[in-house]
Amino acid sequence: MTLIASPALADDTTTSGMIARDGITATAQTLVEQPASPDRDMALSAVTFLHTAQTAFQTRWRIGATDPLVPLPLLGAPLPANPDPQPMTADVIATLMTDLSDAMQATRDQMPTDDAALVLDLDDLWLDIDGDGSRAPSEALADLAGLPRPEGPRVIRFDRADVEWLRAYTHLIQTVASLTLAFDPTPALADHIALQQELTRQFAEPPGQMARAPNMQMQAQAFGPIIDRVAVVLQTLRHQPDPTLTRQARDHLRQMIAANRDFWTLVAQEDDDDREWIPNDTQKSALGFDLPQGTGPQWMALLEEVDQALQGKMLIPFWRFAPGFGIDLNQWLQDPQPVDVTAWVQGTAALPYARPGLTVGGDNWDGFLSMFGGRAGLYMLLLN
């Protein structure tokens, strides 16, 4: 099957069907073999991104990490249960984050520089979570991503503006990957695995005559996994972070903001209303959700303050500091120190990064919250 590649705005409508029939991996290979064109490049960048999500989910599924881990892209989605998970290795998160970072660069490398369009039916899209090559009901992308189910078709026409949305998302994921790798959770995960192995050994032995204490196995099963996750995070944050990677995280976050500027600039110029992904004030979303009037300017105002903080031009307010004092985030990213959560909450760890200056205000954040209310977190992930 060949793509409709000429003229440039012919709108690729074949990729969606290929994904439905053959899956992400086979579709990616088919696209690689197609002649380059703006539409082909747009389809390939989108499928490369989806293939990355599939690989990340397969990694989680393989070790049984199917519950939401943290509220971040690819890590916060619940996955179908694995009845026979493989043992986790200590380097699984570091390897996953390295692969994610490489794949995000590969996604950007495929993006078109000219106008292009890609039409996707969300009902066609699925990720082979268990790697068996066939689609299961629980592997629909829309369900995994928590996208709304409007009445009628869920067909979206992604255009030139949406390329910048995807570019922004790749930098957001690389920000997360760089920060994770900067602290390196491998030693903490090794300690966690050693604990699990010892517990397995203990419970495999019959209780001896000295086992007079009450059996707390039910409590351990209920609360142990939660405590394990918290412990791994806290232990990881105590590591000395790699400054090269914290600076990379800052740069990727600033590039995400720059791509957002380009996205909203292009969206504001659109005068059509053709199966939109994220609409402007005169358009409607193909998924049926409504964006309040002025969403773009409000979101960008919030991101502009983040950009100022990343450059050290604005400071992060701290609950114990006097008005006019704040934390220089750029200083920490440039020369990071281990994060002792208790010391940061108390304030002693914040002192090396404290200085007088203009602090980030709450007006833009309050304005965004008033727009979206309890759905603010969901829309932050959507808008990135």
Disulfide bonds with the S-S distance in Angstrom:
none
